[in-house]
Amino acid sequence: MEPQQHDHATGTGSGTGPGPDHVALIQAEWRRERPDLDVSPQAVIGRLHRLAARLTGELCLVYSRYGLGEGEFDVLAALRRAGAPFERAPGELAAHTMVTTGAMTKRIDRLERAGLVTRRHAEDDRRGRVVALTDAGLRLIDEAFTAHMRNEHRLLSLLAPDEAAALESLLTTWQHRLDGAGPDAV
C-alpha cells in the first residue's frame, strides 16, 4: 500500500481522502485574489484555530452536564490541583487559569453563590483572601474531571497513538519557541 500524498495547495490527499476543507477553500480564494502573498501559514494556523474552537465546544458539552461553564470548571480544577485543603488566593487562581483578576472575581462570585467555593480572609494577611472548595465543590469537580478526562481520551482517540505523540511533541516545541521568542519576534 502506497503512503497517501497530501496536496498542500488544496488541503486534500490523493486517492480516497476527503475533499478540500474550509481552510483550503479560504487559501484558494486568497491565492486567487492575492497571488503575490504566500498564504501557506493558513494551512496550519487556520486549522489549529478551527480545531481549537471545535475542541472547546466538545469540552464545554461535558462541563455543562455539571452546570459549569469553561471558566468555572477551570477555577474548580485549579483549586482541586492545589491539594488539601484545596484553596488558593484569587490572584493565584487568576494566574493558574490565565484570566484577569476581574474575570476571576466574577467566576468566584458565581461559584460561591452555587455553594461550590467559599471565601475567607487569609490567616497570615487579614487584607488577603483565600478561596477554597466546599465539600460539594470537591465532589463536583472530582466527578466532572473524571468525565472531562474520558472526553479528552475520546477526542484524542481519533489519532493513532504515534500521531498523538508526534503532535504533542510538535506543539510543545512550537510553544517553547514562541514563548522564548518574546513579543518583538512576533
Secondary structure as the mmCIF struct_conf table of DSSP 4:
data_model
#
loop_
_struct_conf.conf_type_id
_struct_conf.id
_struct_conf.beg_label_comp_id
_struct_conf.beg_label_asym_id
_struct_conf.beg_label_seq_id
_struct_conf.end_label_comp_id
_struct_conf.end_label_asym_id
_struct_conf.end_label_seq_id
HELX_LH_PP_P HELX_LH_PP_P1 GLU A 2 GLN A 5
STRN STRN1 HIS A 6 ASP A 7
TURN_TY1_P TURN_TY1_P1 HIS A 8 GLY A 11
STRN STRN2 THR A 12 GLY A 13
BEND BEND1 SER A 14 THR A 16
HELX_RH_AL_P HELX_RH_AL_P1 HIS A 22 GLU A 33
TURN_TY1_P TURN_TY1_P2 PRO A 35 ASP A 36
BEND BEND2 LEU A 37 LEU A 37
TURN_TY1_P TURN_TY1_P3 SER A 40 SER A 40
HELX_RH_AL_P HELX_RH_AL_P2 PRO A 41 ARG A 65
TURN_TY1_P TURN_TY1_P4 TYR A 66 GLY A 67
HELX_RH_AL_P HELX_RH_AL_P3 GLU A 70 ARG A 81
TURN_TY1_P TURN_TY1_P5 ALA A 82 ALA A 82
TURN_TY1_P TURN_TY1_P6 ALA A 84 PRO A 85
STRN STRN3 GLU A 87 ARG A 88
HELX_RH_AL_P HELX_RH_AL_P4 PRO A 90 THR A 97
TURN_TY1_P TURN_TY1_P7 MET A 98 MET A 98
HELX_RH_AL_P HELX_RH_AL_P5 THR A 101 ARG A 113
TURN_TY1_P TURN_TY1_P8 ALA A 114 GLY A 115
BEND BEND3 LEU A 116 LEU A 116
STRN STRN4 VAL A 117 HIS A 121
BEND BEND4 GLU A 123 ASP A 124
TURN_TY1_P TURN_TY1_P9 ARG A 126 ARG A 127
STRN STRN5 ARG A 129 LEU A 133
HELX_RH_AL_P HELX_RH_AL_P6 ASP A 135 LEU A 156
TURN_TY1_P TURN_TY1_P10 SER A 157 LEU A 158
BEND BEND5 LEU A 159 LEU A 159
HELX_RH_AL_P HELX_RH_AL_P7 PRO A 161 ALA A 181
HELX_RH_3T_P HELX_RH_3T_P1 PRO A 183 ALA A 185
#
